[in-house]
Amino acid sequence: MRIGELAARAGTTTRTLRYYEARGLLPARRADNGYRTYDECDLKLLEQIRTLQDFGFGLEETRPFVECLRAGHPEGDSCPASLAVYRRKLDELDALIGELSAVRDTVARQLARAELNAEAEAPGGPEPRCELGRHPW
């Protein structure tokens, strides 16, 4: 198949395919007439790249999966290098989850404090003290 058909079937653009080719992720095969040619294996490579990118993997992180497929393995994650990328990504995600949990805890504490302050300033409570907008005259 030609580049336009592959792009359509993969749900991407020909520009993206040429970029992947330049990065060495997609093979650069040419027909006698000079047109790029692709097959079903190339479509599988693209599906692997797109799936990983949808999960937050960077383009370079997809390389071991692509190389695994190109080596003839039925799945891109059946090679040791792919498993190593999965492990690194899980560590990265765990760290982000930890950071987000800490932020969430801080926001929850701030909300609780703000709600207590709002209750204290309810009608019948002391007048709110805000110096912003007060004029010295």
N, C-alpha and C positions, 0 to 999 in steps of 0.2 A: 504494500500500500504506500501511497505517497504521503508527504508531510501533512497536507491539509486534511486528509482522511484520518490519519492518526490523531491529529490535534482534535478533530471533532469527536472521535470515539473516546478519547481520553478526557474530554471536557476541558481542554486547555487551548493555548494559542500556538501558532507556528513559531512565533517569536520565542516563547518559552522553550519549545522543543530545540530550537537552534541554540539557545543558551545552555540547556542541558547537554547538548552535543559538545559545545565549546568547553564545558566543565568536565567532559569525559564520562558523563553518566549515561549517555545515550549513544549507541554506536553510530558511526558516520559511514553508512554504506551508500554507494551510488550506483545507479543503473548505467548502462552504456550511453544513454542520452544525457547523463549528468545529474538527473533528478535523484533526490534522496529516496531511499526505499526502506521500508520497515515491515516487520511481521508481527504475529501475535505475541511473540516473546517480548518485543519492544513495548507492546501495550501493557503487558504484565509488569515490566519494569516501571512504567509510568504510574500504574495503579499503586505499586509499592511506594514510590516516591510521594505521591499525592496523599496516600493514607497516613504515612509517617508525618508529613508536613501538617496534615489536619490535626494530628496528635501533639503538635508543637515541636517536632524535631526540625532542626536546621537542615539545609540542603546538604551540607557536608556530612551530617550525621546519617544521611540515607545511603551514603556510598558503600559501607560494608554490606548492606542489604542488597543493593544493586549488584555488587560484585559476586555475592553469594548466588543470586539468580543467574547471572551470566556464567557462573562456573557449572551450571547445570542442576543445581539443587531445586527441588520442587517449591520450596518456600524460601523467602529472603532472610528469614530469621533462624535458619538451621545451621548457621556457621558460627564458630567461636567469636569472630569479630562483631557480628551482629548482636550476640548475647552480651558482649561487653558494653555495647552502646545502650542496650536496654538497661543494664545495671546502672550505668552512669546517669541515664535519664531518670530512673527511679530515685536515685540519690538526690538528684536535682529537684525532683518533684517533692520528695519528703522534706527537703530544706525549705522549699517555698510554702508548703503546707504549714510547717512550723512557724515561719515568719507571719503568715496570714493569721494563724491562730493567736499569736501574740498581739497583732494589731487588733483583731476582733476583741480580745480580752480588754485591751486598753479602751476601745470605743465603748464597750459595755460598761466599764467603770465610769467613763466620762458621762455616759447617758444617765447612769444611776445618780451620780453627783448632781447633774443638771436637773434631774427630776426632783431631787430633794430641795435644791435651791428654788425651783419653781413653786413647790408646795409652800415653802417658807414665805415666798413673796405673794402668796394668794391673798385675795381680799381679806382685810382685817390684819394682815401681817405688816411688817415694816415697809416703808416707802422704798422702792428700788433706788439704788445709788449708781447712777451712770453719769460720768463726767463728760462724756462725749456730747458735743453739741451745746454744752452750757457756755454761756457768754459771761465774761468777767464784768459786765456792766449791769 
